[in-house]
Amino acid sequence: MLRSRGMDHRIRVLVAKPGLDGHDRGAKVIARALRDAGMEVIYTGLRQTPEMIVNAALQEDVQVIGLSILSGAHNAIVPRVMQLLKEKGMLDVLVTVGGIIPDEDAAQLKKLGVAAVFQPGASLEAIVDFIRSSVKQTV
């Protein structure tokens, strides 16, 4: 079913758990906080490939992809997600990454086009506020 963003002003966010990481409590907490903040959240579940994530983002017509990565595979997964988004012409999708990301890796991910990296201790309010202020609303 096709949907017009002009009829629904809520921010659409895809929360994804890429790779072999089996811990998704943090992703579920983030998804709940975003939903409680009035956003429409699609949670992909565990063990998603970059291809699965980008295809879901395309099908769901999301404005934001939030990747939750605790496995240390962010330097392999995130570049692939960014490449696939570019190939599909989805350059307007905001990508955020959360998890155990060293500062030097966070800087590199931002160079690839990641809008924000949320490390342990980031508040739910800060994440919600960042997404709200970063997503251009269509009226």
Residue, then its C-alpha position, 0 to 999 in steps of 0.5 A: m500500500l502506497r502512503s503519502r507523507g503529506m497525510d502522515h507527519r510522523i517520523r518513520v524510523l527503522v530500528a535494525k540489529p545487523g550482524l550476528d549480535g544476539h542482544d537486542r534489549g537496547a534496540k527495543v528500549i530505543a524503539r519504545a522511546l521513539r514510539d512514545a515520542g510519537m514516531e512510527v517505528i519498524y523493528t527488523g529483529l535480530r541478525q539482519t544483513p545490510e541488504m535486508i536493512v536497506n530493502a526494508a527501509l525502502q519498502e517502509d519508506v522510512q526517513v531514519i535508519g537506526l543501527s544497533i551494533l554491539s558486536g564490534a562489526h560496525n566497520a564492516i556493516v555500516p559502510r555496506v549499508m551506506q553504499l547500498l543506500k547510495e546505490k538505491g538513491m536513498l541519500d535523504v535517509l538519516v542513518t544513526v548508529g548506537g552501541i559499543i563504538p570507539d571514538e575513533d571509529a565513530a569519527q570514521l562512521k561520520k565521515l561515511g555519512v552517518a548522522a550521529v553515533f550514540q555510545p553507551g550512556a547516551s540519553l533517550e531524550a538526546i536520541v529523540d531530540f536529535i532525530r526530531s531536529s534532523v528530519k525535515q518534515t514534509v507538510 
